Amino acid sequence: MYRRIRDLRTDHDMTQKELSKILGMSQTGYSKYETGENDIPTEILIRLSKIYNVSIDYLLDQTDCKKPYK
């Protein structure tokens, strides 16, 4: 899961600093999500799924289908 959120960020040409600003948090705090040092709160998962237009299941590495549910 952690690699997937990093890959999505880089695929969207965003730095950790840019994304952390969008999420309203520190770059260090966001970095800990990508390394797996901290679990990602549900609220952040929801926001990431909206930013990247993918399902939460995709973020959690439960499916390879990016398409969000309707």
CHARMM internal coordinates of N, CA and C (Angstrom, degrees):
IC EDIT
DIST 1 N 1 CA 1.4457
DIST 1 CA 1 C 1.5304
ANGL 1 N 1 CA 1 C 110.57
DIST 1 C 2 N 1.3072
ANGL 1 CA 1 C 2 N 117.31
DIHE 1 N 1 CA 1 C 2 N -40.80
DIST 2 N 2 CA 1.4596
ANGL 1 C 2 N 2 CA 119.94
DIHE 1 CA 1 C 2 N 2 CA -174.81
DIST 2 CA 2 C 1.5289
ANGL 2 N 2 CA 2 C 111.20
DIHE 1 C 2 N 2 CA 2 C -67.48
DIST 2 C 3 N 1.3138
ANGL 2 CA 2 C 3 N 115.82
DIHE 2 N 2 CA 2 C 3 N -38.01
DIST 3 N 3 CA 1.4614
ANGL 2 C 3 N 3 CA 119.05
DIHE 2 CA 2 C 3 N 3 CA 177.24
DIST 3 CA 3 C 1.5303
ANGL 3 N 3 CA 3 C 110.35
DIHE 2 C 3 N 3 CA 3 C -65.78
DIST 3 C 4 N 1.3204
ANGL 3 CA 3 C 4 N 115.47
DIHE 3 N 3 CA 3 C 4 N -36.48
DIST 4 N 4 CA 1.4646
ANGL 3 C 4 N 4 CA 119.68
DIHE 3 CA 3 C 4 N 4 CA -178.85
DIST 4 CA 4 C 1.5205
ANGL 4 N 4 CA 4 C 111.47
DIHE 3 C 4 N 4 CA 4 C -63.25
DIST 4 C 5 N 1.3193
ANGL 4 CA 4 C 5 N 118.34
DIHE 4 N 4 CA 4 C 5 N -43.17
DIST 5 N 5 CA 1.4663
ANGL 4 C 5 N 5 CA 118.94
DIHE 4 CA 4 C 5 N 5 CA -179.73
DIST 5 CA 5 C 1.5305
ANGL 5 N 5 CA 5 C 110.72
DIHE 4 C 5 N 5 CA 5 C -69.40
DIST 5 C 6 N 1.3190
ANGL 5 CA 5 C 6 N 116.99
DIHE 5 N 5 CA 5 C 6 N -32.36
DIST 6 N 6 CA 1.4649
ANGL 5 C 6 N 6 CA 119.41
DIHE 5 CA 5 C 6 N 6 CA 175.27
DIST 6 CA 6 C 1.5228
ANGL 6 N 6 CA 6 C 110.45
DIHE 5 C 6 N 6 CA 6 C -66.97
DIST 6 C 7 N 1.3382
ANGL 6 CA 6 C 7 N 116.09
DIHE 6 N 6 CA 6 C 7 N -44.79
DIST 7 N 7 CA 1.4656
ANGL 6 C 7 N 7 CA 120.19
DIHE 6 CA 6 C 7 N 7 CA -179.75
DIST 7 CA 7 C 1.5257
ANGL 7 N 7 CA 7 C 111.42
DIHE 6 C 7 N 7 CA 7 C -62.58
DIST 7 C 8 N 1.3150
ANGL 7 CA 7 C 8 N 117.83
DIHE 7 N 7 CA 7 C 8 N -40.64
DIST 8 N 8 CA 1.4634
ANGL 7 C 8 N 8 CA 120.83
DIHE 7 CA 7 C 8 N 8 CA 177.51
DIST 8 CA 8 C 1.5328
ANGL 8 N 8 CA 8 C 110.83
DIHE 7 C 8 N 8 CA 8 C -61.92
DIST 8 C 9 N 1.3158
ANGL 8 CA 8 C 9 N 115.52
DIHE 8 N 8 CA 8 C 9 N -42.58
DIST 9 N 9 CA 1.4677
ANGL 8 C 9 N 9 CA 119.33
DIHE 8 CA 8 C 9 N 9 CA 179.66
DIST 9 CA 9 C 1.5265
ANGL 9 N 9 CA 9 C 110.78
DIHE 8 C 9 N 9 CA 9 C -62.29
DIST 9 C 10 N 1.3291
ANGL 9 CA 9 C 10 N 116.53
DIHE 9 N 9 CA 9 C 10 N -46.81
DIST 10 N 10 CA 1.4656
ANGL 9 C 10 N 10 CA 118.77
DIHE 9 CA 9 C 10 N 10 CA -178.69
DIST 10 CA 10 C 1.5250
ANGL 10 N 10 CA 10 C 111.28
DIHE 9 C 10 N 10 CA 10 C -70.13
DIST 10 C 11 N 1.3308
ANGL 10 CA 10 C 11 N 117.72
DIHE 10 N 10 CA 10 C 11 N -33.74
DIST 11 N 11 CA 1.4717
ANGL 10 C 11 N 11 CA 120.73
DIHE 10 CA 10 C 11 N 11 CA 176.33
DIST 11 CA 11 C 1.5269
ANGL 11 N 11 CA 11 C 111.44
DIHE 10 C 11 N 11 CA 11 C -62.21
DIST 11 C 12 N 1.3319
ANGL 11 CA 11 C 12 N 115.96
DIHE 11 N 11 CA 11 C 12 N -27.58
DIST 12 N 12 CA 1.4668
ANGL 11 C 12 N 12 CA 120.96
DIHE 11 CA 11 C 12 N 12 CA 178.92
DIST 12 CA 12 C 1.5317
ANGL 12 N 12 CA 12 C 111.24
DIHE 11 C 12 N 12 CA 12 C -95.22
DIST 12 C 13 N 1.3332
ANGL 12 CA 12 C 13 N 116.12
DIHE 12 N 12 CA 12 C 13 N 14.16
DIST 13 N 13 CA 1.4758
ANGL 12 C 13 N 13 CA 122.56
DIHE 12 CA 12 C 13 N 13 CA 177.83
DIST 13 CA 13 C 1.5194
ANGL 13 N 13 CA 13 C 112.76
DIHE 12 C 13 N 13 CA 13 C 51.84
DIST 13 C 14 N 1.3285
ANGL 13 CA 13 C 14 N 114.97
DIHE 13 N 13 CA 13 C 14 N 44.97
DIST 14 N 14 CA 1.4607
ANGL 13 C 14 N 14 CA 120.59
DIHE 13 CA 13 C 14 N 14 CA 178.93
DIST 14 CA 14 C 1.5184
ANGL 14 N 14 CA 14 C 109.68
DIHE 13 C 14 N 14 CA 14 C -115.52
DIST 14 C 15 N 1.3197
ANGL 14 CA 14 C 15 N 116.05
DIHE 14 N 14 CA 14 C 15 N 144.93
DIST 15 N 15 CA 1.4553
ANGL 14 C 15 N 15 CA 120.73
DIHE 14 CA 14 C 15 N 15 CA 172.47
DIST 15 CA 15 C 1.5246
ANGL 15 N 15 CA 15 C 108.71
DIHE 14 C 15 N 15 CA 15 C -89.32
DIST 15 C 16 N 1.3142
ANGL 15 CA 15 C 16 N 115.59
DIHE 15 N 15 CA 15 C 16 N 164.63
DIST 16 N 16 CA 1.4649
ANGL 15 C 16 N 16 CA 118.89
DIHE 15 CA 15 C 16 N 16 CA 175.15
DIST 16 CA 16 C 1.5234
ANGL 16 N 16 CA 16 C 110.09
DIHE 15 C 16 N 16 CA 16 C -60.29
DIST 16 C 17 N 1.3102
ANGL 16 CA 16 C 17 N 116.44
DIHE 16 N 16 CA 16 C 17 N -37.63
DIST 17 N 17 CA 1.4640
ANGL 16 C 17 N 17 CA 120.29
DIHE 16 CA 16 C 17 N 17 CA -179.13
DIST 17 CA 17 C 1.5231
ANGL 17 N 17 CA 17 C 110.79
DIHE 16 C 17 N 17 CA 17 C -63.81
DIST 17 C 18 N 1.3388
ANGL 17 CA 17 C 18 N 117.39
DIHE 17 N 17 CA 17 C 18 N -43.82
DIST 18 N 18 CA 1.4636
ANGL 17 C 18 N 18 CA 120.63
DIHE 17 CA 17 C 18 N 18 CA 179.40
DIST 18 CA 18 C 1.5244
ANGL 18 N 18 CA 18 C 111.48
DIHE 17 C 18 N 18 CA 18 C -63.13
DIST 18 C 19 N 1.3287
ANGL 18 CA 18 C 19 N 115.81
DIHE 18 N 18 CA 18 C 19 N -45.99
DIST 19 N 19 CA 1.4616
ANGL 18 C 19 N 19 CA 119.50
DIHE 18 CA 18 C 19 N 19 CA -178.50
DIST 19 CA 19 C 1.5244
ANGL 19 N 19 CA 19 C 111.38
DIHE 18 C 19 N 19 CA 19 C -68.08
DIST 19 C 20 N 1.3111
ANGL 19 CA 19 C 20 N 116.89
DIHE 19 N 19 CA 19 C 20 N -40.37
DIST 20 N 20 CA 1.4683
ANGL 19 C 20 N 20 CA 119.02
DIHE 19 CA 19 C 20 N 20 CA 179.52
DIST 20 CA 20 C 1.5257
ANGL 20 N 20 CA 20 C 110.74
DIHE 19 C 20 N 20 CA 20 C -63.17
DIST 20 C 21 N 1.3169
ANGL 20 CA 20 C 21 N 117.22
DIHE 20 N 20 CA 20 C 21 N -33.75
DIST 21 N 21 CA 1.4729
ANGL 20 C 21 N 21 CA 120.52
DIHE 20 CA 20 C 21 N 21 CA 177.04
DIST 21 CA 21 C 1.5228
ANGL 21 N 21 CA 21 C 110.31
DIHE 20 C 21 N 21 CA 21 C -65.40
DIST 21 C 22 N 1.3422
ANGL 21 CA 21 C 22 N 117.13
DIHE 21 N 21 CA 21 C 22 N -43.08
DIST 22 N 22 CA 1.4686
ANGL 21 C 22 N 22 CA 121.40
DIHE 21 CA 21 C 22 N 22 CA 177.55
DIST 22 CA 22 C 1.5254
ANGL 22 N 22 CA 22 C 110.10
DIHE 21 C 22 N 22 CA 22 C -60.75
DIST 22 C 23 N 1.3302
ANGL 22 CA 22 C 23 N 116.08
DIHE 22 N 22 CA 22 C 23 N -39.07
DIST 23 N 23 CA 1.4681
ANGL 22 C 23 N 23 CA 121.13
DIHE 22 CA 22 C 23 N 23 CA -178.03
DIST 23 CA 23 C 1.5293
ANGL 23 N 23 CA 23 C 112.31
DIHE 22 C 23 N 23 CA 23 C -81.10
DIST 23 C 24 N 1.3378
ANGL 23 CA 23 C 24 N 117.12
DIHE 23 N 23 CA 23 C 24 N -9.30
DIST 24 N 24 CA 1.4611
ANGL 23 C 24 N 24 CA 120.82
DIHE 23 CA 23 C 24 N 24 CA 178.99
DIST 24 CA 24 C 1.5091
ANGL 24 N 24 CA 24 C 113.32
DIHE 23 C 24 N 24 CA 24 C 72.73
DIST 24 C 25 N 1.3244
ANGL 24 CA 24 C 25 N 115.56
DIHE 24 N 24 CA 24 C 25 N 40.93
DIST 25 N 25 CA 1.4586
ANGL 24 C 25 N 25 CA 120.07
DIHE 24 CA 24 C 25 N 25 CA -179.30
DIST 25 CA 25 C 1.5157
ANGL 25 N 25 CA 25 C 109.52
DIHE 24 C 25 N 25 CA 25 C -142.29
DIST 25 C 26 N 1.3249
ANGL 25 CA 25 C 26 N 116.69
DIHE 25 N 25 CA 25 C 26 N 175.04
DIST 26 N 26 CA 1.4545
ANGL 25 C 26 N 26 CA 120.30
DIHE 25 CA 25 C 26 N 26 CA 179.35
DIST 26 CA 26 C 1.5228
ANGL 26 N 26 CA 26 C 110.67
DIHE 25 C 26 N 26 CA 26 C -78.51
DIST 26 C 27 N 1.3244
ANGL 26 CA 26 C 27 N 115.86
DIHE 26 N 26 CA 26 C 27 N 155.48
DIST 27 N 27 CA 1.4611
ANGL 26 C 27 N 27 CA 120.84
DIHE 26 CA 26 C 27 N 27 CA 176.67
DIST 27 CA 27 C 1.5228
ANGL 27 N 27 CA 27 C 110.02
DIHE 26 C 27 N 27 CA 27 C -63.39
DIST 27 C 28 N 1.3173
ANGL 27 CA 27 C 28 N 117.16
DIHE 27 N 27 CA 27 C 28 N -37.56
DIST 28 N 28 CA 1.4616
ANGL 27 C 28 N 28 CA 121.40
DIHE 27 CA 27 C 28 N 28 CA 179.32
DIST 28 CA 28 C 1.5206
ANGL 28 N 28 CA 28 C 110.65
DIHE 27 C 28 N 28 CA 28 C -63.06
DIST 28 C 29 N 1.3263
ANGL 28 CA 28 C 29 N 116.17
DIHE 28 N 28 CA 28 C 29 N -43.42
DIST 29 N 29 CA 1.4653
ANGL 28 C 29 N 29 CA 120.21
DIHE 28 CA 28 C 29 N 29 CA 178.60
DIST 29 CA 29 C 1.5104
ANGL 29 N 29 CA 29 C 111.44
DIHE 28 C 29 N 29 CA 29 C -61.54
DIST 29 C 30 N 1.3306
ANGL 29 CA 29 C 30 N 116.66
DIHE 29 N 29 CA 29 C 30 N -44.37
DIST 30 N 30 CA 1.4630
ANGL 29 C 30 N 30 CA 119.66
DIHE 29 CA 29 C 30 N 30 CA 178.70
DIST 30 CA 30 C 1.5235
ANGL 30 N 30 CA 30 C 110.89
DIHE 29 C 30 N 30 CA 30 C -65.64
DIST 30 C 31 N 1.3129
ANGL 30 CA 30 C 31 N 117.23
DIHE 30 N 30 CA 30 C 31 N -40.83
DIST 31 N 31 CA 1.4614
ANGL 30 C 31 N 31 CA 121.55
DIHE 30 CA 30 C 31 N 31 CA 179.88
DIST 31 CA 31 C 1.5291
ANGL 31 N 31 CA 31 C 111.41
DIHE 30 C 31 N 31 CA 31 C -55.55
DIST 31 C 32 N 1.3073
ANGL 31 CA 31 C 32 N 116.41
DIHE 31 N 31 CA 31 C 32 N -36.64
DIST 32 N 32 CA 1.4669
ANGL 31 C 32 N 32 CA 120.88
DIHE 31 CA 31 C 32 N 32 CA -179.82
DIST 32 CA 32 C 1.5280
ANGL 32 N 32 CA 32 C 111.81
DIHE 31 C 32 N 32 CA 32 C -67.08
DIST 32 C 33 N 1.3275
ANGL 32 CA 32 C 33 N 117.79
DIHE 32 N 32 CA 32 C 33 N -25.11
DIST 33 N 33 CA 1.4677
ANGL 32 C 33 N 33 CA 120.29
DIHE 32 CA 32 C 33 N 33 CA 173.64
DIST 33 CA 33 C 1.5257
ANGL 33 N 33 CA 33 C 110.14
DIHE 32 C 33 N 33 CA 33 C -70.24
DIST 33 C 34 N 1.3272
ANGL 33 CA 33 C 34 N 116.62
DIHE 33 N 33 CA 33 C 34 N -42.66
DIST 34 N 34 CA 1.4626
ANGL 33 C 34 N 34 CA 120.27
DIHE 33 CA 33 C 34 N 34 CA -177.99
DIST 34 CA 34 C 1.5277
ANGL 34 N 34 CA 34 C 112.82
DIHE 33 C 34 N 34 CA 34 C -69.23
DIST 34 C 35 N 1.3177
ANGL 34 CA 34 C 35 N 116.94
DIHE 34 N 34 CA 34 C 35 N -28.70
DIST 35 N 35 CA 1.4692
ANGL 34 C 35 N 35 CA 119.57
DIHE 34 CA 34 C 35 N 35 CA 179.54
DIST 35 CA 35 C 1.5261
ANGL 35 N 35 CA 35 C 112.18
DIHE 34 C 35 N 35 CA 35 C -89.72
DIST 35 C 36 N 1.3281
ANGL 35 CA 35 C 36 N 116.76
DIHE 35 N 35 CA 35 C 36 N -10.25
DIST 36 N 36 CA 1.4576
ANGL 35 C 36 N 36 CA 120.48
DIHE 35 CA 35 C 36 N 36 CA -178.63
DIST 36 CA 36 C 1.5114
ANGL 36 N 36 CA 36 C 113.33
DIHE 35 C 36 N 36 CA 36 C 84.25
DIST 36 C 37 N 1.3216
ANGL 36 CA 36 C 37 N 116.89
DIHE 36 N 36 CA 36 C 37 N 6.10
DIST 37 N 37 CA 1.4614
ANGL 36 C 37 N 37 CA 120.46
DIHE 36 CA 36 C 37 N 37 CA 179.26
DIST 37 CA 37 C 1.5238
ANGL 37 N 37 CA 37 C 111.00
DIHE 36 C 37 N 37 CA 37 C -66.53
DIST 37 C 38 N 1.3396
ANGL 37 CA 37 C 38 N 116.91
DIHE 37 N 37 CA 37 C 38 N -35.09
DIST 38 N 38 CA 1.4675
ANGL 37 C 38 N 38 CA 122.47
DIHE 37 CA 37 C 38 N 38 CA 176.55
DIST 38 CA 38 C 1.5227
ANGL 38 N 38 CA 38 C 109.64
DIHE 37 C 38 N 38 CA 38 C -122.84
DIST 38 C 39 N 1.3216
ANGL 38 CA 38 C 39 N 116.20
DIHE 38 N 38 CA 38 C 39 N 143.56
DIST 39 N 39 CA 1.4617
ANGL 38 C 39 N 39 CA 120.40
DIHE 38 CA 38 C 39 N 39 CA 173.17
DIST 39 CA 39 C 1.5205
ANGL 39 N 39 CA 39 C 109.08
DIHE 38 C 39 N 39 CA 39 C -70.71
DIST 39 C 40 N 1.3176
ANGL 39 CA 39 C 40 N 115.74
DIHE 39 N 39 CA 39 C 40 N 149.89
DIST 40 N 40 CA 1.4545
ANGL 39 C 40 N 40 CA 120.99
DIHE 39 CA 39 C 40 N 40 CA -179.05
DIST 40 CA 40 C 1.5250
ANGL 40 N 40 CA 40 C 108.57
DIHE 39 C 40 N 40 CA 40 C -89.25
DIST 40 C 41 N 1.3284
ANGL 40 CA 40 C 41 N 117.45
DIHE 40 N 40 CA 40 C 41 N 121.29
DIST 41 N 41 CA 1.4660
ANGL 40 C 41 N 41 CA 120.06
DIHE 40 CA 40 C 41 N 41 CA 178.86
DIST 41 CA 41 C 1.5351
ANGL 41 N 41 CA 41 C 111.41
DIHE 40 C 41 N 41 CA 41 C -63.51
DIST 41 C 42 N 1.3046
ANGL 41 CA 41 C 42 N 116.08
DIHE 41 N 41 CA 41 C 42 N 151.73
DIST 42 N 42 CA 1.4615
ANGL 41 C 42 N 42 CA 122.11
DIHE 41 CA 41 C 42 N 42 CA -179.54
DIST 42 CA 42 C 1.5216
ANGL 42 N 42 CA 42 C 111.48
DIHE 41 C 42 N 42 CA 42 C -53.95
DIST 42 C 43 N 1.3100
ANGL 42 CA 42 C 43 N 117.54
DIHE 42 N 42 CA 42 C 43 N -42.77
DIST 43 N 43 CA 1.4604
ANGL 42 C 43 N 43 CA 121.40
DIHE 42 CA 42 C 43 N 43 CA -179.26
DIST 43 CA 43 C 1.5361
ANGL 43 N 43 CA 43 C 111.02
DIHE 42 C 43 N 43 CA 43 C -58.66
DIST 43 C 44 N 1.3130
ANGL 43 CA 43 C 44 N 116.79
DIHE 43 N 43 CA 43 C 44 N -41.07
DIST 44 N 44 CA 1.4684
ANGL 43 C 44 N 44 CA 120.84
DIHE 43 CA 43 C 44 N 44 CA 179.55
DIST 44 CA 44 C 1.5248
ANGL 44 N 44 CA 44 C 110.20
DIHE 43 C 44 N 44 CA 44 C -70.10
DIST 44 C 45 N 1.3294
ANGL 44 CA 44 C 45 N 118.16
DIHE 44 N 44 CA 44 C 45 N -39.47
DIST 45 N 45 CA 1.4680
ANGL 44 C 45 N 45 CA 120.79
DIHE 44 CA 44 C 45 N 45 CA 176.40
DIST 45 CA 45 C 1.5226
ANGL 45 N 45 CA 45 C 110.97
DIHE 44 C 45 N 45 CA 45 C -59.02
DIST 45 C 46 N 1.3181
ANGL 45 CA 45 C 46 N 116.80
DIHE 45 N 45 CA 45 C 46 N -42.51
DIST 46 N 46 CA 1.4634
ANGL 45 C 46 N 46 CA 121.03
DIHE 45 CA 45 C 46 N 46 CA 179.24
DIST 46 CA 46 C 1.5232
ANGL 46 N 46 CA 46 C 109.94
DIHE 45 C 46 N 46 CA 46 C -62.97
DIST 46 C 47 N 1.3149
ANGL 46 CA 46 C 47 N 116.19
DIHE 46 N 46 CA 46 C 47 N -45.58
DIST 47 N 47 CA 1.4707
ANGL 46 C 47 N 47 CA 119.83
DIHE 46 CA 46 C 47 N 47 CA -179.69
DIST 47 CA 47 C 1.5248
ANGL 47 N 47 CA 47 C 111.43
DIHE 46 C 47 N 47 CA 47 C -64.44
DIST 47 C 48 N 1.3322
ANGL 47 CA 47 C 48 N 117.73
DIHE 47 N 47 CA 47 C 48 N -41.69
DIST 48 N 48 CA 1.4648
ANGL 47 C 48 N 48 CA 120.81
DIHE 47 CA 47 C 48 N 48 CA 178.32
DIST 48 CA 48 C 1.5292
ANGL 48 N 48 CA 48 C 111.00
DIHE 47 C 48 N 48 CA 48 C -63.52
DIST 48 C 49 N 1.3282
ANGL 48 CA 48 C 49 N 116.88
DIHE 48 N 48 CA 48 C 49 N -39.74
DIST 49 N 49 CA 1.4614
ANGL 48 C 49 N 49 CA 119.50
DIHE 48 CA 48 C 49 N 49 CA 179.80
DIST 49 CA 49 C 1.5271
ANGL 49 N 49 CA 49 C 110.90
DIHE 48 C 49 N 49 CA 49 C -63.57
DIST 49 C 50 N 1.3296
ANGL 49 CA 49 C 50 N 116.64
DIHE 49 N 49 CA 49 C 50 N -35.04
DIST 50 N 50 CA 1.4658
ANGL 49 C 50 N 50 CA 120.32
DIHE 49 CA 49 C 50 N 50 CA 177.39
DIST 50 CA 50 C 1.5286
ANGL 50 N 50 CA 50 C 111.63
DIHE 49 C 50 N 50 CA 50 C -73.32
DIST 50 C 51 N 1.3199
ANGL 50 CA 50 C 51 N 117.19
DIHE 50 N 50 CA 50 C 51 N -41.07
DIST 51 N 51 CA 1.4617
ANGL 50 C 51 N 51 CA 121.36
DIHE 50 CA 50 C 51 N 51 CA 178.95
DIST 51 CA 51 C 1.5262
ANGL 51 N 51 CA 51 C 110.85
DIHE 50 C 51 N 51 CA 51 C -60.54
DIST 51 C 52 N 1.3316
ANGL 51 CA 51 C 52 N 116.23
DIHE 51 N 51 CA 51 C 52 N -44.72
DIST 52 N 52 CA 1.4662
ANGL 51 C 52 N 52 CA 121.06
DIHE 51 CA 51 C 52 N 52 CA -176.11
DIST 52 CA 52 C 1.5234
ANGL 52 N 52 CA 52 C 113.82
DIHE 51 C 52 N 52 CA 52 C -93.79
DIST 52 C 53 N 1.3324
ANGL 52 CA 52 C 53 N 116.60
DIHE 52 N 52 CA 52 C 53 N -5.88
DIST 53 N 53 CA 1.4687
ANGL 52 C 53 N 53 CA 122.06
DIHE 52 CA 52 C 53 N 53 CA -178.84
DIST 53 CA 53 C 1.5297
ANGL 53 N 53 CA 53 C 111.51
DIHE 52 C 53 N 53 CA 53 C 56.77
DIST 53 C 54 N 1.3217
ANGL 53 CA 53 C 54 N 114.99
DIHE 53 N 53 CA 53 C 54 N 50.40
DIST 54 N 54 CA 1.4582
ANGL 53 C 54 N 54 CA 122.21
DIHE 53 CA 53 C 54 N 54 CA 177.35
DIST 54 CA 54 C 1.5225
ANGL 54 N 54 CA 54 C 108.47
DIHE 53 C 54 N 54 CA 54 C -131.44
DIST 54 C 55 N 1.3260
ANGL 54 CA 54 C 55 N 115.81
DIHE 54 N 54 CA 54 C 55 N 164.90
DIST 55 N 55 CA 1.4658
ANGL 54 C 55 N 55 CA 119.36
DIHE 54 CA 54 C 55 N 55 CA 177.87
DIST 55 CA 55 C 1.5305
ANGL 55 N 55 CA 55 C 110.01
DIHE 54 C 55 N 55 CA 55 C -78.08
DIST 55 C 56 N 1.3026
ANGL 55 CA 55 C 56 N 115.31
DIHE 55 N 55 CA 55 C 56 N 156.87
DIST 56 N 56 CA 1.4663
ANGL 55 C 56 N 56 CA 120.14
DIHE 55 CA 55 C 56 N 56 CA 175.50
DIST 56 CA 56 C 1.5217
ANGL 56 N 56 CA 56 C 109.48
DIHE 55 C 56 N 56 CA 56 C -65.58
DIST 56 C 57 N 1.3189
ANGL 56 CA 56 C 57 N 117.45
DIHE 56 N 56 CA 56 C 57 N -34.63
DIST 57 N 57 CA 1.4708
ANGL 56 C 57 N 57 CA 119.94
DIHE 56 CA 56 C 57 N 57 CA 175.65
DIST 57 CA 57 C 1.5276
ANGL 57 N 57 CA 57 C 111.01
DIHE 56 C 57 N 57 CA 57 C -58.63
DIST 57 C 58 N 1.3199
ANGL 57 CA 57 C 58 N 116.92
DIHE 57 N 57 CA 57 C 58 N -37.43
DIST 58 N 58 CA 1.4584
ANGL 57 C 58 N 58 CA 120.10
DIHE 57 CA 57 C 58 N 58 CA 177.11
DIST 58 CA 58 C 1.5281
ANGL 58 N 58 CA 58 C 110.01
DIHE 57 C 58 N 58 CA 58 C -65.73
DIST 58 C 59 N 1.3307
ANGL 58 CA 58 C 59 N 117.08
DIHE 58 N 58 CA 58 C 59 N -44.81
DIST 59 N 59 CA 1.4655
ANGL 58 C 59 N 59 CA 120.43
DIHE 58 CA 58 C 59 N 59 CA 177.90
DIST 59 CA 59 C 1.5240
ANGL 59 N 59 CA 59 C 111.38
DIHE 58 C 59 N 59 CA 59 C -59.26
DIST 59 C 60 N 1.3198
ANGL 59 CA 59 C 60 N 116.16
DIHE 59 N 59 CA 59 C 60 N -37.32
DIST 60 N 60 CA 1.4662
ANGL 59 C 60 N 60 CA 120.90
DIHE 59 CA 59 C 60 N 60 CA -178.12
DIST 60 CA 60 C 1.5235
ANGL 60 N 60 CA 60 C 112.88
DIHE 59 C 60 N 60 CA 60 C -84.13
DIST 60 C 61 N 1.3323
ANGL 60 CA 60 C 61 N 116.66
DIHE 60 N 60 CA 60 C 61 N 5.04
DIST 61 N 61 CA 1.4652
ANGL 60 C 61 N 61 CA 123.02
DIHE 60 CA 60 C 61 N 61 CA 177.88
DIST 61 CA 61 C 1.5344
ANGL 61 N 61 CA 61 C 112.17
DIHE 60 C 61 N 61 CA 61 C 63.66
DIST 61 C 62 N 1.3443
ANGL 61 CA 61 C 62 N 115.91
DIHE 61 N 61 CA 61 C 62 N 33.97
DIST 62 N 62 CA 1.4594
ANGL 61 C 62 N 62 CA 121.42
DIHE 61 CA 61 C 62 N 62 CA 178.17
DIST 62 CA 62 C 1.5238
ANGL 62 N 62 CA 62 C 111.62
DIHE 61 C 62 N 62 CA 62 C -95.46
DIST 62 C 63 N 1.3198
ANGL 62 CA 62 C 63 N 116.61
DIHE 62 N 62 CA 62 C 63 N -12.78
DIST 63 N 63 CA 1.4593
ANGL 62 C 63 N 63 CA 122.45
DIHE 62 CA 62 C 63 N 63 CA 178.62
DIST 63 CA 63 C 1.5159
ANGL 63 N 63 CA 63 C 108.34
DIHE 62 C 63 N 63 CA 63 C -152.63
DIST 63 C 64 N 1.3273
ANGL 63 CA 63 C 64 N 115.42
DIHE 63 N 63 CA 63 C 64 N 157.77
DIST 64 N 64 CA 1.4578
ANGL 63 C 64 N 64 CA 119.86
DIHE 63 CA 63 C 64 N 64 CA 174.69
DIST 64 CA 64 C 1.5276
ANGL 64 N 64 CA 64 C 111.11
DIHE 63 C 64 N 64 CA 64 C -99.29
DIST 64 C 65 N 1.3191
ANGL 64 CA 64 C 65 N 116.86
DIHE 64 N 64 CA 64 C 65 N 1.71
DIST 65 N 65 CA 1.4512
ANGL 64 C 65 N 65 CA 122.64
DIHE 64 CA 64 C 65 N 65 CA 177.41
DIST 65 CA 65 C 1.5268
ANGL 65 N 65 CA 65 C 108.73
DIHE 64 C 65 N 65 CA 65 C -85.07
DIST 65 C 66 N 1.3426
ANGL 65 CA 65 C 66 N 116.10
DIHE 65 N 65 CA 65 C 66 N 114.91
DIST 66 N 66 CA 1.4702
ANGL 65 C 66 N 66 CA 120.28
DIHE 65 CA 65 C 66 N 66 CA -177.37
DIST 66 CA 66 C 1.5108
ANGL 66 N 66 CA 66 C 113.17
DIHE 65 C 66 N 66 CA 66 C -75.37
DIST 66 C 67 N 1.3233
ANGL 66 CA 66 C 67 N 117.29
DIHE 66 N 66 CA 66 C 67 N -26.19
DIST 67 N 67 CA 1.4631
ANGL 66 C 67 N 67 CA 122.37
DIHE 66 CA 66 C 67 N 67 CA -171.27
DIST 67 CA 67 C 1.5275
ANGL 67 N 67 CA 67 C 111.33
DIHE 66 C 67 N 67 CA 67 C -57.93
DIST 67 C 68 N 1.3291
ANGL 67 CA 67 C 68 N 116.37
DIHE 67 N 67 CA 67 C 68 N 125.39
DIST 68 N 68 CA 1.4816
ANGL 67 C 68 N 68 CA 118.51
DIHE 67 CA 67 C 68 N 68 CA 178.66
DIST 68 CA 68 C 1.5232
ANGL 68 N 68 CA 68 C 111.05
DIHE 67 C 68 N 68 CA 68 C -71.43
DIST 68 C 69 N 1.3150
ANGL 68 CA 68 C 69 N 115.52
DIHE 68 N 68 CA 68 C 69 N 156.07
DIST 69 N 69 CA 1.4528
ANGL 68 C 69 N 69 CA 121.05
DIHE 68 CA 68 C 69 N 69 CA 177.94
DIST 69 CA 69 C 1.5120
ANGL 69 N 69 CA 69 C 110.15
DIHE 68 C 69 N 69 CA 69 C -73.83
DIST 69 C 70 N 1.3115
ANGL 69 CA 69 C 70 N 115.43
DIHE 69 N 69 CA 69 C 70 N 152.37
DIST 70 N 70 CA 1.4670
ANGL 69 C 70 N 70 CA 119.53
DIHE 69 CA 69 C 70 N 70 CA 177.65
DIST 70 CA 70 C 1.5010
ANGL 70 N 70 CA 70 C 110.73
DIHE 69 C 70 N 70 CA 70 C -98.25
END
COOR INIT
IC SEED 1 N 1 CA 1 C
IC BUILD
